[in-house]
Amino acid sequence: AMFDYEGKEENDLSFKAGDKIEVLERGEGPNDWWVGRLYERIGEFPGEWV
């Protein structure tokens, strides 16, 4: 991750800059939401932040 992200919704994936997120599903464009896993938690996050 390039930046810290604090999720707003229950299914969002929060992370800190430098975290290594396993991307499970990638959106079409850079502004799309992606799905990833971090420390056994799976959630959505803005693709432009990683």
PyMOL commands that set and color helices and strands:
alter all, ss='L'
color gray80, all
select helices_A, chain A and resi 47-49
alter helices_A, ss='H'
color red, helices_A
select strands_A, chain A and resi 22-25+33-38+41-46
alter strands_A, ss='S'
color yellow, strands_A
deselect
rebuild
show_as cartoon
